[in-house]
Amino acid sequence: MTTCTPPVRPNASQKVVFYTGPDRLSALPDVLLYKILSSLDPREVAQTCILSKRWRNLWTSVPCLHFEISDRTTTFSKESCRRFKKMVNAYILSYDEAACLHSFHLSCRGRRYLHKGIADAAPMWIEQAMKHKPNKVQLNFSHYERLRLPDSLYLCSSLEELYIIFHFGVNTIPFEPDEVCLPKLKRLQLRCTSISPDAMKKICYGCPMLESLSLENCLLEKQDVTFGSLKSEEPQPEILLFWIHRFFCS
């Protein structure tokens, strides 16, 4: 049987020696520091501003933003939603205007429906993220009928991967963008959405570089469109992977 020895605290007669050598951590290149910060929780990233002058604003330009609240990580309550909303608001609004995002991941899941405060704030968070030209966006939500994604999500010229994932509720969420113009998009995944023929045409016309289209638990209204039959001078998507799982037809 092993025993744990408590740490010995220095008494008044002992000297505490602090390291006064060069700050090797801050001397690392930005690319490596960003990689370190991208692996941390947003709260932990923000706390690094106290480390040194160089770190003071570094957290406001981290290229990968990941915000998550779920019943797996915390008690899904009004109070936890309020704290989460306050944290994301502060982070998003403090983000460096000149910085470019590589990826933006927003996940709000709970056994109960998404709290109204988060549903009301999420479009603004996504809108702000789109201003920083992300390459990858993943949105993961519990089913909530009030949530409408901003138009800027479907007009992002830098976007290469887009994942819009809802979880089962009473009904599917309509996929109804006014316009789709995603010239660089290669991967699109939709889950628990209803897709009209008009919406499918917008995907075809607006995503000329699309290589992978994944539809899961989606309600597909009667479709009368094929990629090869579209009459347009614009480049047409060459789908390499078209994956449909557990879809429903109306």
CYANA upper distance limits for C-alpha pairs under 8 A (distance plus 0.5 A):
 10 PRO  CA     14 GLN  CA      6.09
 10 PRO  CA     15 LYS  CA      7.87
 10 PRO  CA     16 VAL  CA      7.86
 23 ASP  CA     27 ALA  CA      6.99
 24 ARG  CA     28 LEU  CA      7.25
 26 SER  CA     52 SER  CA      8.23
 26 SER  CA     54 ARG  CA      7.31
 26 SER  CA     55 TRP  CA      8.00
 28 LEU  CA     32 LEU  CA      7.07
 28 LEU  CA     33 LEU  CA      7.06
 29 PRO  CA     33 LEU  CA      6.91
 30 ASP  CA     34 TYR  CA      6.46
 31 VAL  CA     35 LYS  CA      6.82
 32 LEU  CA     36 ILE  CA      6.86
 33 LEU  CA     37 LEU  CA      6.70
 34 TYR  CA     38 SER  CA      6.43
 34 TYR  CA     62 VAL  CA      6.25
 34 TYR  CA     63 PRO  CA      7.56
 35 LYS  CA     39 SER  CA      7.22
 36 ILE  CA     40 LEU  CA      7.66
 37 LEU  CA     45 VAL  CA      6.39
 37 LEU  CA     59 TRP  CA      7.95
 37 LEU  CA     62 VAL  CA      7.34
 38 SER  CA     45 VAL  CA      8.48
 38 SER  CA     62 VAL  CA      7.00
 38 SER  CA     63 PRO  CA      7.74
 38 SER  CA     64 CYS  CA      6.08
 38 SER  CA     65 LEU  CA      7.69
 40 LEU  CA     44 GLU  CA      6.60
 40 LEU  CA     45 VAL  CA      6.53
 41 ASP  CA     45 VAL  CA      6.72
 41 ASP  CA     66 HIS  CA      8.14
 42 PRO  CA     46 ALA  CA      6.75
 42 PRO  CA     65 LEU  CA      8.03
 42 PRO  CA     66 HIS  CA      7.65
 42 PRO  CA     67 PHE  CA      7.57
 42 PRO  CA     91 TYR  CA      8.44
 43 ARG  CA     47 GLN  CA      6.87
 43 ARG  CA     87 MET  CA      8.25
 44 GLU  CA     48 THR  CA      7.20
 45 VAL  CA     49 CYS  CA      8.36
 45 VAL  CA     59 TRP  CA      6.36
 46 ALA  CA     59 TRP  CA      6.23
 46 ALA  CA     60 THR  CA      8.37
 48 THR  CA     55 TRP  CA      6.79
 48 THR  CA     56 ARG  CA      7.77
 48 THR  CA     59 TRP  CA      7.70
 49 CYS  CA     53 LYS  CA      8.18
 49 CYS  CA     55 TRP  CA      5.42
 49 CYS  CA     56 ARG  CA      4.44
 49 CYS  CA     57 ASN  CA      6.94
 49 CYS  CA     58 LEU  CA      7.78
 49 CYS  CA     59 TRP  CA      7.41
 50 ILE  CA     55 TRP  CA      7.55
 50 ILE  CA     56 ARG  CA      6.82
 51 LEU  CA     55 TRP  CA      6.60
 51 LEU  CA     56 ARG  CA      7.89
 52 SER  CA     56 ARG  CA      6.86
 54 ARG  CA     58 LEU  CA      7.41
 55 TRP  CA     59 TRP  CA      7.54
 57 ASN  CA     61 SER  CA      8.08
 58 LEU  CA     62 VAL  CA      7.47
 60 THR  CA     91 TYR  CA      8.12
 60 THR  CA     94 SER  CA      6.86
 60 THR  CA     95 TYR  CA      5.04
 60 THR  CA     96 ASP  CA      5.83
 61 SER  CA     95 TYR  CA      6.67
 61 SER  CA     96 ASP  CA      6.03
 61 SER  CA     99 ALA  CA      5.91
 61 SER  CA    100 CYS  CA      8.03
 62 VAL  CA    101 LEU  CA      8.04
 63 PRO  CA     99 ALA  CA      8.19
 63 PRO  CA    100 CYS  CA      6.95
 63 PRO  CA    101 LEU  CA      5.01
 63 PRO  CA    102 HIS  CA      5.60
 63 PRO  CA    103 SER  CA      7.20
 64 CYS  CA    101 LEU  CA      6.71
 64 CYS  CA    102 HIS  CA      6.14
 64 CYS  CA    103 SER  CA      5.36
 64 CYS  CA    104 PHE  CA      6.60
 65 LEU  CA    101 LEU  CA      8.28
 65 LEU  CA    103 SER  CA      6.81
 65 LEU  CA    104 PHE  CA      5.46
 65 LEU  CA    105 HIS  CA      6.67
 66 HIS  CA    104 PHE  CA      6.57
 66 HIS  CA    105 HIS  CA      5.15
 66 HIS  CA    106 LEU  CA      6.58
 67 PHE  CA     88 VAL  CA      7.83
 67 PHE  CA    105 HIS  CA      6.69
 67 PHE  CA    106 LEU  CA      5.48
 67 PHE  CA    107 SER  CA      6.72
 68 GLU  CA    105 HIS  CA      8.44
 68 GLU  CA    106 LEU  CA      6.46
 68 GLU  CA    107 SER  CA      5.07
 68 GLU  CA    108 CYS  CA      6.32
 69 ILE  CA     73 THR  CA      7.26
 69 ILE  CA     74 THR  CA      7.57
 69 ILE  CA     76 PHE  CA      8.33
 69 ILE  CA     81 CYS  CA      8.33
 69 ILE  CA     84 PHE  CA      7.70
 69 ILE  CA    107 SER  CA      6.79
 69 ILE  CA    108 CYS  CA      5.51
 69 ILE  CA    109 ARG  CA      6.80
 69 ILE  CA    110 GLY  CA      8.45
 70 SER  CA     74 THR  CA      6.70
 70 SER  CA     75 THR  CA      8.19
 70 SER  CA     76 PHE  CA      6.88
 70 SER  CA    107 SER  CA      8.16
 70 SER  CA    108 CYS  CA      6.36
 70 SER  CA    109 ARG  CA      5.04
 70 SER  CA    110 GLY  CA      5.61
 71 ASP  CA     75 THR  CA      6.03
 71 ASP  CA     76 PHE  CA      5.68
 71 ASP  CA    109 ARG  CA      7.37
 71 ASP  CA    110 GLY  CA      5.60
 71 ASP  CA    111 ARG  CA      7.43
 74 THR  CA     80 SER  CA      8.00
 75 THR  CA     80 SER  CA      7.36
 76 PHE  CA     80 SER  CA      6.67
 76 PHE  CA     81 CYS  CA      7.53
 76 PHE  CA    110 GLY  CA      6.70
 76 PHE  CA    112 ARG  CA      8.48
 77 SER  CA     81 CYS  CA      6.66
 78 LYS  CA     82 ARG  CA      6.57
 78 LYS  CA    115 HIS  CA      7.51
 79 GLU  CA     83 ARG  CA      6.79
 80 SER  CA     84 PHE  CA      6.59
 81 CYS  CA     85 LYS  CA      6.52
 81 CYS  CA    115 HIS  CA      7.33
 81 CYS  CA    117 GLY  CA      7.91
 81 CYS  CA    118 ILE  CA      7.34
 82 ARG  CA     86 LYS  CA      6.70
 82 ARG  CA    117 GLY  CA      7.82
 83 ARG  CA     87 MET  CA      6.66
 84 PHE  CA     88 VAL  CA      6.70
 85 LYS  CA     89 ASN  CA      6.49
 85 LYS  CA    117 GLY  CA      7.94
 85 LYS  CA    118 ILE  CA      6.72
 85 LYS  CA    121 ALA  CA      7.92
 86 LYS  CA     90 ALA  CA      6.72
 87 MET  CA     91 TYR  CA      6.72
 88 VAL  CA     92 ILE  CA      6.38
 88 VAL  CA    125 TRP  CA      8.28
 89 ASN  CA     93 LEU  CA      6.51
 89 ASN  CA    125 TRP  CA      7.89
 90 ALA  CA     94 SER  CA      6.57
 91 TYR  CA     95 TYR  CA      6.72
 92 ILE  CA    125 TRP  CA      7.12
 92 ILE  CA    128 GLN  CA      7.45
 92 ILE  CA    129 ALA  CA      8.08
 93 LEU  CA    128 GLN  CA      8.35
 95 TYR  CA     99 ALA  CA      8.17
 97 GLU  CA    132 HIS  CA      7.94
 98 ALA  CA    132 HIS  CA      8.13
 99 ALA  CA    132 HIS  CA      6.92
100 CYS  CA    132 HIS  CA      5.28
100 CYS  CA    133 LYS  CA      6.47
100 CYS  CA    134 PRO  CA      7.23
101 LEU  CA    129 ALA  CA      8.14
101 LEU  CA    132 HIS  CA      5.97
101 LEU  CA    133 LYS  CA      6.53
101 LEU  CA    134 PRO  CA      5.03
101 LEU  CA    135 ASN  CA      7.63
102 HIS  CA    133 LYS  CA      8.30
102 HIS  CA    134 PRO  CA      5.39
102 HIS  CA    135 ASN  CA      5.66
102 HIS  CA    136 LYS  CA      6.88
103 SER  CA    134 PRO  CA      5.96
103 SER  CA    135 ASN  CA      6.35
103 SER  CA    136 LYS  CA      5.07
103 SER  CA    137 VAL  CA      6.26
104 PHE  CA    129 ALA  CA      7.55
104 PHE  CA    134 PRO  CA      7.33
104 PHE  CA    136 LYS  CA      6.84
104 PHE  CA    137 VAL  CA      5.39
104 PHE  CA    138 GLN  CA      6.91
105 HIS  CA    137 VAL  CA      6.34
105 HIS  CA    138 GLN  CA      5.25
105 HIS  CA    139 LEU  CA      6.50
105 HIS  CA    140 ASN  CA      8.49
106 LEU  CA    138 GLN  CA      6.90
106 LEU  CA    139 LEU  CA      5.57
106 LEU  CA    140 ASN  CA      6.75
107 SER  CA    138 GLN  CA      8.45
107 SER  CA    139 LEU  CA      6.40
107 SER  CA    140 ASN  CA      4.96
107 SER  CA    141 PHE  CA      6.39
108 CYS  CA    114 LEU  CA      7.59
108 CYS  CA    140 ASN  CA      6.70
108 CYS  CA    141 PHE  CA      5.47
108 CYS  CA    142 SER  CA      7.01
109 ARG  CA    114 LEU  CA      7.33
109 ARG  CA    140 ASN  CA      7.68
109 ARG  CA    141 PHE  CA      5.88
109 ARG  CA    142 SER  CA      5.35
110 GLY  CA    114 LEU  CA      7.20
110 GLY  CA    142 SER  CA      6.80
111 ARG  CA    142 SER  CA      8.27
112 ARG  CA    142 SER  CA      8.43
113 TYR  CA    142 SER  CA      6.67
113 TYR  CA    143 HIS  CA      6.79
113 TYR  CA    144 TYR  CA      6.64
114 LEU  CA    118 ILE  CA      7.51
114 LEU  CA    119 ALA  CA      7.13
114 LEU  CA    141 PHE  CA      7.96
114 LEU  CA    142 SER  CA      6.22
114 LEU  CA    143 HIS  CA      7.39
114 LEU  CA    144 TYR  CA      6.44
115 HIS  CA    119 ALA  CA      6.91
116 LYS  CA    120 ASP  CA      6.57
117 GLY  CA    121 ALA  CA      6.79
118 ILE  CA    122 ALA  CA      6.31
119 ALA  CA    123 PRO  CA      8.08
119 ALA  CA    144 TYR  CA      8.08
119 ALA  CA    146 ARG  CA      7.37
119 ALA  CA    147 LEU  CA      5.97
120 ASP  CA    146 ARG  CA      8.42
120 ASP  CA    147 LEU  CA      7.58
121 ALA  CA    125 TRP  CA      7.03
122 ALA  CA    126 ILE  CA      6.73
122 ALA  CA    147 LEU  CA      8.46
123 PRO  CA    127 GLU  CA      6.51
123 PRO  CA    147 LEU  CA      8.27
123 PRO  CA    148 ARG  CA      7.47
123 PRO  CA    149 LEU  CA      6.06
123 PRO  CA    150 PRO  CA      6.12
124 MET  CA    128 GLN  CA      6.63
124 MET  CA    150 PRO  CA      8.31
125 TRP  CA    129 ALA  CA      6.74
126 ILE  CA    130 MET  CA      6.72
126 ILE  CA    149 LEU  CA      8.32
126 ILE  CA    150 PRO  CA      7.69
126 ILE  CA    153 LEU  CA      7.79
127 GLU  CA    131 LYS  CA      7.31
127 GLU  CA    150 PRO  CA      6.85
127 GLU  CA    152 SER  CA      6.82
127 GLU  CA    153 LEU  CA      7.67
128 GLN  CA    132 HIS  CA      7.92
129 ALA  CA    133 LYS  CA      7.92
129 ALA  CA    134 PRO  CA      7.79
130 MET  CA    134 PRO  CA      6.97
130 MET  CA    152 SER  CA      7.08
130 MET  CA    153 LEU  CA      7.02
130 MET  CA    156 CYS  CA      7.10
133 LYS  CA    156 CYS  CA      7.29
133 LYS  CA    157 SER  CA      7.86
133 LYS  CA    158 SER  CA      5.96
133 LYS  CA    159 LEU  CA      7.62
134 PRO  CA    158 SER  CA      6.67
134 PRO  CA    159 LEU  CA      6.41
135 ASN  CA    158 SER  CA      6.11
135 ASN  CA    159 LEU  CA      4.90
135 ASN  CA    160 GLU  CA      5.68
135 ASN  CA    161 GLU  CA      6.99
136 LYS  CA    159 LEU  CA      6.40
136 LYS  CA    160 GLU  CA      6.44
136 LYS  CA    161 GLU  CA      5.18
136 LYS  CA    162 LEU  CA      6.52
137 VAL  CA    159 LEU  CA      8.07
137 VAL  CA    161 GLU  CA      6.82
137 VAL  CA    162 LEU  CA      5.55
137 VAL  CA    163 TYR  CA      6.81
138 GLN  CA    162 LEU  CA      6.46
138 GLN  CA    163 TYR  CA      5.11
138 GLN  CA    164 ILE  CA      6.69
138 GLN  CA    165 ILE  CA      8.25
139 LEU  CA    163 TYR  CA      6.57
139 LEU  CA    164 ILE  CA      5.51
139 LEU  CA    165 ILE  CA      6.45
140 ASN  CA    163 TYR  CA      8.48
140 ASN  CA    164 ILE  CA      6.89
140 ASN  CA    165 ILE  CA      5.27
140 ASN  CA    166 PHE  CA      6.40
141 PHE  CA    165 ILE  CA      6.86
141 PHE  CA    166 PHE  CA      5.42
141 PHE  CA    167 HIS  CA      6.98
142 SER  CA    166 PHE  CA      6.19
142 SER  CA    167 HIS  CA      5.53
142 SER  CA    168 PHE  CA      7.88
142 SER  CA    169 GLY  CA      8.35
143 HIS  CA    166 PHE  CA      6.22
143 HIS  CA    167 HIS  CA      5.77
143 HIS  CA    168 PHE  CA      6.46
143 HIS  CA    169 GLY  CA      5.69
143 HIS  CA    172 THR  CA      8.32
143 HIS  CA    173 ILE  CA      8.04
144 TYR  CA    169 GLY  CA      8.13
144 TYR  CA    173 ILE  CA      8.34
145 GLU  CA    173 ILE  CA      7.15
149 LEU  CA    153 LEU  CA      7.73
150 PRO  CA    154 TYR  CA      8.42
151 ASP  CA    155 LEU  CA      7.22
151 ASP  CA    177 PRO  CA      7.02
151 ASP  CA    178 ASP  CA      7.55
151 ASP  CA    179 GLU  CA      7.96
152 SER  CA    156 CYS  CA      6.69
154 TYR  CA    177 PRO  CA      7.55
154 TYR  CA    179 GLU  CA      7.36
154 TYR  CA    180 VAL  CA      5.48
154 TYR  CA    181 CYS  CA      6.53
154 TYR  CA    182 LEU  CA      6.86
155 LEU  CA    179 GLU  CA      7.98
155 LEU  CA    180 VAL  CA      6.48
155 LEU  CA    181 CYS  CA      5.32
155 LEU  CA    182 LEU  CA      6.27
156 CYS  CA    181 CYS  CA      7.63
156 CYS  CA    182 LEU  CA      6.41
157 SER  CA    181 CYS  CA      7.81
157 SER  CA    182 LEU  CA      6.05
157 SER  CA    183 PRO  CA      6.45
157 SER  CA    184 LYS  CA      7.04
158 SER  CA    182 LEU  CA      8.15
158 SER  CA    183 PRO  CA      8.28
158 SER  CA    184 LYS  CA      6.73
158 SER  CA    185 LEU  CA      8.39
159 LEU  CA    182 LEU  CA      7.12
159 LEU  CA    183 PRO  CA      8.46
159 LEU  CA    184 LYS  CA      6.47
159 LEU  CA    185 LEU  CA      6.03
160 GLU  CA    184 LYS  CA      5.77
160 GLU  CA    185 LEU  CA      4.41
160 GLU  CA    186 LYS  CA      5.75
160 GLU  CA    187 ARG  CA      7.04
161 GLU  CA    185 LEU  CA      6.31
161 GLU  CA    186 LYS  CA      6.52
161 GLU  CA    187 ARG  CA      5.25
161 GLU  CA    188 LEU  CA      6.62
162 LEU  CA    185 LEU  CA      8.02
162 LEU  CA    187 ARG  CA      6.75
162 LEU  CA    188 LEU  CA      5.52
162 LEU  CA    189 GLN  CA      6.94
163 TYR  CA    188 LEU  CA      6.39
163 TYR  CA    189 GLN  CA      5.21
163 TYR  CA    190 LEU  CA      6.74
164 ILE  CA    189 GLN  CA      6.67
164 ILE  CA    190 LEU  CA      5.58
164 ILE  CA    191 ARG  CA      6.95
165 ILE  CA    189 GLN  CA      7.98
165 ILE  CA    190 LEU  CA      6.33
165 ILE  CA    191 ARG  CA      5.23
165 ILE  CA    192 CYS  CA      7.42
166 PHE  CA    173 ILE  CA      8.12
166 PHE  CA    191 ARG  CA      6.14
166 PHE  CA    192 CYS  CA      5.91
166 PHE  CA    193 THR  CA      7.85
167 HIS  CA    191 ARG  CA      7.94
167 HIS  CA    192 CYS  CA      6.72
168 PHE  CA    172 THR  CA      7.64
168 PHE  CA    192 CYS  CA      6.93
172 THR  CA    192 CYS  CA      5.67
172 THR  CA    193 THR  CA      5.30
172 THR  CA    194 SER  CA      6.22
172 THR  CA    218 CYS  CA      7.69
172 THR  CA    219 LEU  CA      7.55
173 ILE  CA    192 CYS  CA      6.95
173 ILE  CA    193 THR  CA      5.04
173 ILE  CA    194 SER  CA      6.44
174 PRO  CA    193 THR  CA      5.87
174 PRO  CA    194 SER  CA      5.17
174 PRO  CA    195 ILE  CA      7.00
175 PHE  CA    193 THR  CA      6.35
175 PHE  CA    194 SER  CA      6.29
175 PHE  CA    195 ILE  CA      6.06
175 PHE  CA    196 SER  CA      8.25
175 PHE  CA    199 ALA  CA      7.41
176 GLU  CA    195 ILE  CA      8.00
176 GLU  CA    196 SER  CA      8.40
176 GLU  CA    199 ALA  CA      6.58
177 PRO  CA    199 ALA  CA      7.64
179 GLU  CA    202 LYS  CA      7.26
179 GLU  CA    206 GLY  CA      8.43
180 VAL  CA    202 LYS  CA      6.19
180 VAL  CA    203 ILE  CA      6.87
180 VAL  CA    205 TYR  CA      8.28
180 VAL  CA    206 GLY  CA      5.41
180 VAL  CA    207 CYS  CA      8.01
181 CYS  CA    206 GLY  CA      4.92
181 CYS  CA    207 CYS  CA      7.02
182 LEU  CA    206 GLY  CA      6.20
182 LEU  CA    207 CYS  CA      5.70
182 LEU  CA    208 PRO  CA      8.36
183 PRO  CA    206 GLY  CA      7.25
183 PRO  CA    207 CYS  CA      6.02
183 PRO  CA    208 PRO  CA      6.58
183 PRO  CA    209 MET  CA      6.97
184 LYS  CA    207 CYS  CA      7.67
184 LYS  CA    208 PRO  CA      8.12
184 LYS  CA    209 MET  CA      6.33
184 LYS  CA    210 LEU  CA      8.22
185 LEU  CA    207 CYS  CA      6.49
185 LEU  CA    208 PRO  CA      8.27
185 LEU  CA    209 MET  CA      6.39
185 LEU  CA    210 LEU  CA      6.09
186 LYS  CA    207 CYS  CA      8.30
186 LYS  CA    209 MET  CA      6.08
186 LYS  CA    210 LEU  CA      4.60
186 LYS  CA    211 GLU  CA      5.49
186 LYS  CA    212 SER  CA      6.74
187 ARG  CA    210 LEU  CA      6.61
187 ARG  CA    211 GLU  CA      6.61
187 ARG  CA    212 SER  CA      5.23
187 ARG  CA    213 LEU  CA      6.63
188 LEU  CA    210 LEU  CA      8.12
188 LEU  CA    212 SER  CA      6.73
188 LEU  CA    213 LEU  CA      5.52
188 LEU  CA    214 SER  CA      6.76
189 GLN  CA    213 LEU  CA      6.45
189 GLN  CA    214 SER  CA      5.06
189 GLN  CA    215 LEU  CA      6.51
189 GLN  CA    216 GLU  CA      8.43
190 LEU  CA    214 SER  CA      6.77
190 LEU  CA    215 LEU  CA      5.58
190 LEU  CA    216 GLU  CA      6.89
190 LEU  CA    218 CYS  CA      8.03
191 ARG  CA    215 LEU  CA      6.42
191 ARG  CA    216 GLU  CA      5.20
191 ARG  CA    217 ASN  CA      6.24
191 ARG  CA    218 CYS  CA      6.47
192 CYS  CA    216 GLU  CA      6.96
192 CYS  CA    217 ASN  CA      5.39
192 CYS  CA    218 CYS  CA      5.26
192 CYS  CA    219 LEU  CA      7.85
193 THR  CA    217 ASN  CA      7.86
193 THR  CA    218 CYS  CA      5.42
193 THR  CA    219 LEU  CA      6.72
194 SER  CA    218 CYS  CA      6.07
194 SER  CA    219 LEU  CA      4.85
194 SER  CA    220 LEU  CA      6.39
194 SER  CA    221 GLU  CA      7.87
195 ILE  CA    199 ALA  CA      6.48
195 ILE  CA    200 MET  CA      7.15
195 ILE  CA    218 CYS  CA      7.75
195 ILE  CA    219 LEU  CA      6.69
195 ILE  CA    220 LEU  CA      5.65
195 ILE  CA    221 GLU  CA      6.71
196 SER  CA    200 MET  CA      6.83
196 SER  CA    220 LEU  CA      6.96
196 SER  CA    221 GLU  CA      5.67
196 SER  CA    222 LYS  CA      7.95
196 SER  CA    223 GLN  CA      7.90
197 PRO  CA    201 LYS  CA      6.74
197 PRO  CA    221 GLU  CA      7.08
197 PRO  CA    222 LYS  CA      7.29
197 PRO  CA    223 GLN  CA      5.69
197 PRO  CA    224 ASP  CA      7.30
197 PRO  CA    225 VAL  CA      7.64
198 ASP  CA    202 LYS  CA      6.84
199 ALA  CA    203 ILE  CA      6.90
200 MET  CA    204 CYS  CA      6.84
200 MET  CA    225 VAL  CA      8.22
201 LYS  CA    205 TYR  CA      6.58
201 LYS  CA    225 VAL  CA      7.50
202 LYS  CA    206 GLY  CA      6.10
203 ILE  CA    207 CYS  CA      6.22
204 CYS  CA    208 PRO  CA      7.43
204 CYS  CA    227 PHE  CA      7.00
204 CYS  CA    236 GLN  CA      7.54
204 CYS  CA    237 PRO  CA      7.17
205 TYR  CA    234 GLU  CA      8.05
205 TYR  CA    236 GLN  CA      7.50
207 CYS  CA    236 GLN  CA      8.32
207 CYS  CA    237 PRO  CA      7.00
208 PRO  CA    234 GLU  CA      8.11
208 PRO  CA    235 PRO  CA      5.92
208 PRO  CA    236 GLN  CA      5.40
208 PRO  CA    237 PRO  CA      4.87
208 PRO  CA    238 GLU  CA      8.24
209 MET  CA    235 PRO  CA      8.49
209 MET  CA    236 GLN  CA      7.97
209 MET  CA    237 PRO  CA      5.74
209 MET  CA    238 GLU  CA      7.52
210 LEU  CA    237 PRO  CA      5.59
210 LEU  CA    238 GLU  CA      6.96
210 LEU  CA    239 ILE  CA      6.65
211 GLU  CA    237 PRO  CA      7.33
211 GLU  CA    238 GLU  CA      6.37
211 GLU  CA    239 ILE  CA      4.84
211 GLU  CA    240 LEU  CA      5.51
211 GLU  CA    241 LEU  CA      6.80
212 SER  CA    239 ILE  CA      6.30
212 SER  CA    240 LEU  CA      6.43
212 SER  CA    241 LEU  CA      5.07
212 SER  CA    242 PHE  CA      6.40
212 SER  CA    243 TRP  CA      8.39
213 LEU  CA    239 ILE  CA      7.75
213 LEU  CA    241 LEU  CA      6.79
213 LEU  CA    242 PHE  CA      5.48
213 LEU  CA    243 TRP  CA      6.80
214 SER  CA    241 LEU  CA      8.32
214 SER  CA    242 PHE  CA      6.48
214 SER  CA    243 TRP  CA      5.16
214 SER  CA    244 ILE  CA      6.43
215 LEU  CA    243 TRP  CA      6.72
215 LEU  CA    244 ILE  CA      5.30
215 LEU  CA    245 HIS  CA      6.86
215 LEU  CA    247 PHE  CA      8.00
216 GLU  CA    244 ILE  CA      6.31
216 GLU  CA    245 HIS  CA      5.21
216 GLU  CA    246 ARG  CA      6.52
216 GLU  CA    247 PHE  CA      6.79
217 ASN  CA    245 HIS  CA      6.77
217 ASN  CA    246 ARG  CA      5.43
217 ASN  CA    247 PHE  CA      5.35
217 ASN  CA    248 PHE  CA      7.66
218 CYS  CA    246 ARG  CA      7.76
218 CYS  CA    247 PHE  CA      5.37
218 CYS  CA    248 PHE  CA      6.65
219 LEU  CA    247 PHE  CA      6.37
219 LEU  CA    248 PHE  CA      5.11
219 LEU  CA    249 CYS  CA      6.21
219 LEU  CA    250 SER  CA      7.47
220 LEU  CA    247 PHE  CA      7.42
220 LEU  CA    248 PHE  CA      6.40
220 LEU  CA    249 CYS  CA      5.40
220 LEU  CA    250 SER  CA      6.93
221 GLU  CA    249 CYS  CA      6.11
221 GLU  CA    250 SER  CA      5.42
222 LYS  CA    249 CYS  CA      7.24
222 LYS  CA    250 SER  CA      6.89
225 VAL  CA    229 SER  CA      7.55
225 VAL  CA    230 LEU  CA      7.94
226 THR  CA    230 LEU  CA      7.28
227 PHE  CA    236 GLN  CA      7.55
227 PHE  CA    237 PRO  CA      7.64
228 GLY  CA    236 GLN  CA      8.21
